[in-house]
Amino acid sequence: MENPEVRCNVTDCIYNEKAKICKADSIQITRHHADVASVEATDCGTFRARG
């Protein structure tokens, strides 16, 4: 299943289609710190902190 709204630039991933679209059935986004306030603290390139 291809979702053109889910973009991906991780070309090493098996679910990456032509270095731009994610073809995975589901997506897991992770945080790297207990208190997340920036993109760098997550694996989400579109992260925006609440409030």
VENRA-V510679 format. One record per backbone hydrogen bond with DSSP energy under -1.0 kcal/mol. NH is the residue of the N-H (numbers start at 1). CO is the residue of the C=O. Records with the same first field share a line. If there is no record, write none. Layout:
BEGIN
NH=CO ; CO
END
This chain:
BEGIN
6=3
8=20
11=9
13=10
16=13
17=21
20=17
21=17
22=6
23=15
32=41
41=38
42=39
43=30
47=44
END
